[in-house]
């Protein structure tokens, strides 16, 4: 099972260097008692330097030249680093090879050892622009760790991790196919999996506006336009029948077409179907309530309805089922789907 991609809007503000109140806290100078060798090493490296910037530059140069970076470590390397519950000392004095977390932690503690306030930071470093889909991508592989050191009253970003070497034409080719695959997945989730009322309305409006332009320009005759309209109405009817509840009897041929043909929902999507039924049910009860925006998670949206008691418990349980199905490896059975579907119908009246 592979979890689906998530799309959302991101708003950023470039306000680097703002120290905040915690700049005056002395815990940014604290070093655990079992790191005496680290302290001695940091002082030995910087003994000829007097300024904070020069000291940081020396520590950076030493870590980059004398230690190697690896995105992933072998099992043997992990055992050596984790031996004795002391990974940073093992990194500095045994393996001399580690991940970004080892480099960032080592620099942070060494800076503190020579009297420079520093803190360990984790997040995402870098972004990839998808030229095919015209958007930016942030992936799990971009997760990173670095340090921030206090220089002249402001925290400055310092990345001790050496760059990985490699690349070439083969890497560029892999990046192109990866962008193509990512674009297809995003479009699939936007226009198929999240095909809600707003998307339907946008498509319908765009199609009929284009048809109206064609009719006005007299580029085609009404005899050609009629089968096109009928075909579009047929597609819309199929979608609505599938999404809005199956009012057809199970013995009918049309019902069998939907449940045995290409349009059948896979069992692994029952969690998504339950959540959409819950969302639609709550919006029917609260007719003036706005639809969920892209930057609002399902759980945040459900909490906006201020549900209480069993209604709140059932809603959270269904959202958790959806999360477990989409982001985990759980699959919801058909019997569970029918059970929760019945509970939604009976609980939210």
C-alpha positions in Angstrom: 0.0 0.0 0.0 1.3 3.4 -0.9 0.0 6.5 0.8 -1.4 9.2 -1.5 0.2 12.6 -2.0 -1.2 15.6 -0.1 -1.7 19.0 -1.7 -2.2 22.2 0.3 -1.5 25.9 0.1 1.6 27.3 1.9 2.1 30.8 3.1 5.6 31.9 4.0 7.2 35.0 5.6 10.9 35.6 5.3 11.7 37.0 8.8 15.1 35.5 9.4 17.2 36.4 12.4 14.4 37.3 14.8 15.7 36.1 18.2 12.5 36.1 20.3 12.4 36.3 24.0 14.1 32.9 24.5 17.4 34.4 23.3 18.2 35.4 26.9 17.7 31.8 28.2 20.9 30.1 29.3 19.7 26.7 28.3 21.2 27.4 24.9 24.6 27.1 26.5 23.9 23.8 28.3 25.9 20.7 27.4 25.2 17.3 29.0 27.8 16.1 31.6 28.8 13.1 29.5 30.2 15.2 26.7 33.5 16.2 28.2 35.5 14.8 25.3 33.3 16.8 22.9 34.0 20.0 24.9 37.7 19.4 24.9 37.7 18.7 21.1 35.7 21.9 20.4 38.1 24.0 22.5 41.1 22.4 20.8 39.7 23.2 17.4 39.0 26.9 18.3 41.8 27.7 20.7 43.5 30.1 18.3 40.2 32.0 17.5 38.7 34.8 19.5 35.5 35.8 17.6 32.3 33.8 17.6 32.1 33.8 13.8 35.6 32.5 13.4 35.0 29.8 16.0 31.9 28.6 14.1 33.8 28.7 10.8 36.6 26.5 12.2 34.1 23.9 13.6 32.2 23.8 10.3 35.5 23.3 8.4 36.6 20.5 10.6 33.2 18.7 10.4 33.1 19.0 6.6 36.6 17.8 6.0 37.1 15.1 8.6 33.6 13.6 8.7 31.4 12.0 6.0 27.7 12.4 5.5 25.3 9.6 4.7 21.5 9.9 4.0 21.0 6.4 5.4 23.3 4.2 7.5 23.9 0.5 7.4 22.8 -1.7 10.3 26.4 -2.1 11.5 26.9 1.6 11.5 23.7 2.2 13.4 24.8 -0.3 16.1 28.1 1.5 16.6 26.5 4.9 16.8 23.8 3.7 19.2 26.2 1.8 21.4 26.0 2.9 25.0 23.2 5.3 24.3 25.8 7.9 23.3 25.4 8.5 19.5 27.2 11.9 19.3 30.4 10.8 21.0 30.4 7.6 18.9 29.9 9.8 15.8 32.8 12.1 16.7 35.3 9.6 17.9 34.4 6.2 16.3 32.5 6.1 13.1 33.1 9.7 11.9 30.1 9.1 9.6 26.5 10.1 10.3 23.3 11.7 9.1 22.3 15.4 9.2 21.0 15.0 12.8 24.5 13.9 14.0 26.2 16.8 12.3 23.7 19.4 13.5 23.8 18.1 17.1 27.6 18.0 17.1 27.8 21.6 15.9 25.2 22.8 18.4 26.9 21.2 21.4 30.4 22.3 20.2 29.2 25.9 19.8 27.8 25.8 23.3 31.0 24.4 24.6 32.9 27.5 23.4 30.4 29.9 24.8 28.2 30.5 21.8 24.4 30.1 22.3 23.0 27.6 19.8 19.9 25.5 19.2 19.1 22.4 17.2 16.5 22.8 14.4 14.6 20.3 12.3 12.3 20.9 9.3 12.5 20.7 5.5 15.4 22.1 3.5 15.0 22.9 -0.2 12.1 22.5 -2.6 11.7 21.2 -6.1 9.8 23.0 -8.9 7.7 20.7 -11.0 7.9 22.3 -14.5 5.2 20.0 -15.8 2.6 20.7 -13.2 3.7 24.3 -12.5 4.0 23.8 -8.7 6.5 23.2 -5.9 7.1 19.9 -4.3 8.3 19.1 -0.7 9.0 15.5 -0.1 10.0 13.4 2.9 13.5 13.1 1.5 13.9 16.9 2.1 13.5 16.5 5.9 16.7 18.0 7.4 18.4 19.1 10.6 20.6 22.1 11.1 21.7 24.6 13.8 21.0 28.2 14.6 23.8 30.1 16.5 23.5 33.5 18.1 25.6 36.0 16.3 25.4 39.7 17.2 22.1 39.3 18.9 20.3 37.3 16.2 20.1 33.6 15.5 21.8 32.7 12.2 21.3 29.4 10.3 24.4 27.2 10.1 24.3 23.9 8.3 27.1 21.6 9.2 26.0 18.7 6.9 28.4 18.2 4.0 26.8 18.0 0.5 26.2 14.6 -1.2 28.1 14.1 -4.3 26.6 12.6 -7.5 24.2 13.5 -10.3 24.6 13.5 -14.1 22.2 12.8 -16.9 20.8 9.7 -15.3 19.7 11.7 -12.3 18.1 14.4 -14.5 16.2 11.6 -16.4 14.9 10.1 -13.1 13.8 13.6 -12.0 11.8 14.1 -15.2 10.0 10.8 -14.8 9.5 11.5 -11.1 7.9 14.9 -12.0 5.7 13.3 -14.6 4.5 10.6 -12.1 3.9 13.2 -9.4 1.9 15.4 -11.7 -0.3 12.5 -12.7 -0.9 11.6 -9.1 -1.8 15.1 -8.1 -4.2 15.5 -11.0 -5.8 12.1 -10.1 -6.5 13.2 -6.5 -7.7 16.7 -7.6 -10.1 15.7 -10.3 -11.0 12.1 -9.4 -10.6 11.3 -5.7 -11.6 14.8 -4.6 -14.3 15.3 -7.3 -16.8 17.2 -5.2 -19.6 19.6 -6.0 -17.4 22.6 -6.5 -15.2 20.8 -9.0 -18.3 19.5 -10.8 -19.6 23.0 -11.1 -16.3 24.4 -12.4 -16.1 21.7 -15.1 -19.8 22.1 -16.1 -19.5 25.9 -16.3 -16.3 25.7 -18.4 -17.7 23.2 -20.8 -21.0 25.0 -21.4 -19.2 28.4 -21.8 -17.0 26.9 -24.5 -20.0 25.3 -26.2 -21.8 28.7 -26.1 -18.9 30.4 -27.8 -18.9 27.7 -30.5 -22.6 28.1 -31.1 -22.3 31.9 -31.3 -19.4 31.7 -33.7 -21.5 29.3 -35.9 -18.6 27.0 -36.3 -20.7 23.9 -35.9 -24.3 23.1 -36.5 -26.9 22.1 -33.9 -27.1 18.7 -35.4 -23.5 18.1 -34.3 -24.0 19.8 -30.9 -26.9 17.6 -29.9 -25.0 14.3 -29.6 -22.2 16.1 -27.7 -24.6 17.5 -25.1 -26.3 14.0 -24.8 -22.9 12.4 -24.3 -21.9 15.0 -21.6 -25.2 14.5 -19.8 -24.7 10.7 -19.8 -21.3 11.1 -18.2 -22.6 13.5 -15.5 -25.5 11.1 -14.8 -23.1 8.2 -14.3 -21.0 10.2 -11.8 -24.1 11.4 -9.9 -25.6 7.9 -9.7 -22.3 6.5 -8.3 -21.7 9.3 -5.9 -25.2 10.3 -4.6 -26.4 6.9 -3.5 -27.5 3.9 -5.4 -31.3 4.2 -5.7 -31.4 1.4 -8.4 -32.3 -2.1 -7.3 -29.5 -4.6 -7.0 -31.3 -6.9 -9.5 -31.1 -4.3 -12.3 -28.6 -4.5 -15.1 -27.5 -0.9 -14.6 -26.6 -1.6 -11.0 -24.6 -4.6 -12.0 -22.8 -2.5 -14.5 -21.6 -0.1 -11.8 -20.7 -2.7 -9.3 -19.0 -5.2 -11.5 -17.6 -2.9 -14.2 -14.8 -0.4 -14.4 -16.5 2.2 -12.2 -16.6 -0.1 -9.1 -15.0 1.5 -6.0 -12.1 -0.5 -4.6 -12.3 -1.7 -1.0 -9.3 0.4 -0.1 -11.3 3.6 -0.7 -14.2 2.8 1.7 -12.7 5.2 4.3 -12.7 8.1 1.8 -16.3 7.3 0.9 -17.4 7.2 4.5 -15.7 10.6 5.2 -17.4 12.2 2.2 -20.8 10.8 3.2 -20.2 12.3 6.7 -19.1 15.6 5.3 -22.1 15.8 2.9 -24.5 14.8 5.7 -23.3 17.5 8.1 -23.5 20.1 5.3 -27.1 19.1 4.5 -28.0 19.6 8.2 -26.1 22.9 8.4 -27.2 24.3 5.0 -25.3 27.6 5.4 -22.0 26.0 6.4 -19.2 26.6 3.9 -17.4 23.7 2.1 -14.0 22.5 3.3 -11.1 24.6 2.0 -7.9 22.9 0.7 -5.8 24.1 3.7 -8.2 22.6 6.2 -7.8 19.0 7.3 -10.8 16.7 7.6 -10.5 16.6 11.4 -10.3 20.4 11.6 -13.3 20.8 9.4 -15.4 18.3 11.4 -14.5 20.1 14.6 -16.0 23.3 13.1 -19.5 21.8 13.4 -19.2 21.8 17.3 -20.6 18.2 17.6 -21.2 16.7 21.0 -21.7 13.3 22.6 -22.1 10.3 20.3 -22.2 12.5 17.1 -18.8 13.8 18.0 -17.4 10.4 18.8 -18.7 8.8 15.6 -17.4 11.7 13.4 -13.9 11.4 14.9 -13.9 7.7 14.5 -14.8 7.9 10.8 -12.1 10.6 10.3 -9.5 8.3 12.0 -10.6 5.4 9.7 -10.1 7.6 6.7 -6.6 8.7 8.0 -5.6 5.1 8.7 -6.7 4.0 5.2 -5.1 6.9 3.3 -1.8 7.3 5.2 -1.4 3.9 6.7 -1.8 0.3 5.6 -5.3 -0.4 7.0 -8.1 -1.5 4.7 -11.8 -1.1 5.6 -14.0 -4.1 4.9 -17.3 -3.9 3.0 -19.2 -4.9 6.2 -17.6 -2.1 8.2 -18.4 0.3 5.5 -22.1 -0.6 5.5 -22.1 -0.4 9.3 -20.7 3.1 9.5 -22.8 4.2 6.6 -25.9 3.2 8.4 -24.7 4.9 11.6 -24.1 8.2 9.7 -27.6 8.0 8.3 -29.2 7.4 11.7 -27.1 9.6 13.9 -27.1 12.9 11.9 -30.8 13.8 11.3 
